[in-house]
Amino acid sequence: MEAKRSIVWFKTDLRISDNETLVKAIQESDEIIPVYIFDEEDFKETVFGTKKIGNIRLNFLLESLTDLQQQLKALGSTLIVLKGNTTDLMSELIKKYNVSKIYCKQEVSYEEKERLAKVEVVAWKLFCTVETFSTSTLFHASDLPFPLKNIPEVFTDFRKKVEKESNVRPISEVPKEIKSPVLPKFELPNFSDFDLNPIEIDARTAFPFKGGETHALNRLNDYLFETNNIQNYKETRNGLVGESYSSKLSTWLTMGCISPKTIYHTIKKYEKEVCSNESTYWLIFELLWRDYFRFMMKKHHQRYFQQFGIKSENIPLHPHNTEVFEKWKNGETGNDFVDANMIELKKTGFMSNRGRQNVASFLHHDLQSDWRYGAAYFEEQLIDYDVCSNWGNWAYLAGVGNDPRGNRKFDTEKQSKQYDPNQTYRKLWLTN
Ligand SMILES: Cc1cc2nc3c(=O)[nH]c(=O)nc-3n(C[C@H](O)[C@H](O)[C@H](O)COP(=O)(O)OP(=O)(O)OC[C@H]3O[C@@H](n4cnc5c(N)ncnc54)[C@H](O)[C@@H]3O)c2cc1C
């Protein structure tokens, strides 16, 4: 009898541990074909004149794929990395390897869902099924105490109900072996294949880390057990300088190099063995924000990409102002706090949460320019860009999302005095 072959389509789940998709595929198949695809659509210019992925995130992604390959190799397999049209490439792979099933991550946002739907159509025509797994949230969608259409619009209502009535699932087992047919040699594309230049990261960065599951797990261990920095997280999380003020886990979470469940269960272990306080809880609290924006995207779909967001009436909207926007982007607005943050973003791909709130509010409320261009620039530039967290937070700050207070404006002058009283942060980024 012919071997049952399945594709494991890696997307933003570039890990071996706590990866239900991979575990299920191994259990149900004789041979696995691990695949990652760079879709050509992701490298075209957006309607906002920005790129969907800039060179800083691409670098992190290439590092993450290299790490995934090393993990797969240790288990007896290898990663096929392709570049082109996902549907066409999947179709070729199904035919070439006689694949009967594709296992992959479930999607919630518009373009990703559309891409998946196209693959499903082509696969069906070739008698190949597609099964998706919900692997990127802390709480599984089917464990929520409400149907998706009734998810509370206000974060606090969502959090309280989920904390009270849902449980985080255990971590999936780590595979011990992966059987694969003979596969081509692992090869990664270069920056030039995407018309991007290799990066030189500024040494002042608050994010001096590498992509990949290995580095994600190291960082988690370091932030908890090695340095105990988590014990002061609630007090330090609004910081601006250095690697210790916050967990810096967002980037690995975005690429799926680590699962939120792994972070949760490691924090629980830390609480049991070392210390449990408000700070250790607070990191879990922040992961709930991440879940919330993901479920909200599932509920409101592409409305998060429209200027009036999930609102429909009486919302003050602003036209795009190219000149003002370019100055904002390049850190040339004349507001030193905003400029320092925008320069950090440009040079490193990272910006603190405090910084993000201020610069987003400034573009919308002070400069009165279309917030979506800011969100699109973040998409290009942020090393931790996540479609749900980015567009959800931007809409929130522009007063067209889920903020119950609405039209929340940050006083950047006051904020800089509070969070950068000695100008340490501004001096770091405004002097060369
Ligand atoms: C305008 C704007 C755009 C943003 N864009 C993104 C984005 O594209 N990707 C992204 O991961 N986060 C985004 N955030 C949320 C937040 O700024 C980052 O998650 C955080 O700064 C990452 O650093 P950290 O991992 O050290 O965070 P920590 O403070 O250590 O938080 C731990 C984790 O909780 C989650 N988290 C914390 N705050 C938020 C939040 N407000 N919304 C959603 N999740 C949160 C993240 O996964 C983060 O890694 C954005 C916030 C704003 C205001």
The ligand as an ORCA input file, in Angstrom:
! r2SCAN-3c Opt
* xyz 0 1
  C      -0.043     51.170     17.881
  C       0.389     49.821     18.428
  C       0.763     48.821     17.552
  C       1.131     47.560     18.040
  N       1.508     46.583     17.147
  C       1.824     45.348     17.607
  C       2.188     44.308     16.698
  O       2.186     44.467     15.473
  N       2.550     43.103     17.238
  C       2.553     42.870     18.574
  O       2.886     41.762     18.989
  N       2.167     43.831     19.439
  C       1.821     45.057     19.013
  N       1.478     46.037     19.903
  C       1.350     45.685     21.323
  C       2.600     45.913     22.193
  O       3.109     47.192     21.980
  C       3.685     44.886     21.939
  O       3.145     43.576     21.995
  C       4.804     44.966     22.983
  O       5.336     46.267     23.020
  C       5.883     43.966     22.660
  O       6.924     43.984     23.593
  P       7.070     42.848     24.682
  O       6.961     41.506     24.072
  O       8.299     43.146     25.444
  O       5.777     43.104     25.565
  P       5.384     42.701     27.094
  O       5.096     43.960     27.768
  O       6.472     41.864     27.646
  O       4.081     41.899     26.912
  C       4.029     40.471     26.799
  C       3.224     40.086     25.591
  O       1.866     40.484     25.727
  C       1.332     40.851     24.468
  N       0.911     42.253     24.500
  C       1.334     43.227     25.341
  N       0.665     44.372     25.101
  C      -0.182     44.117     24.084
  C      -1.135     44.892     23.384
  N      -1.366     46.171     23.651
  N      -1.804     44.306     22.368
  C      -1.609     43.011     22.059
  N      -0.730     42.229     22.694
  C      -0.030     42.778     23.703
  C       2.451     40.677     23.459
  O       2.315     39.425     22.847
  C       3.707     40.726     24.313
  O       4.778     40.013     23.783
  C       1.112     47.318     19.434
  C       0.737     48.336     20.303
  C       0.384     49.572     19.811
  C      -0.009     50.647     20.782
*
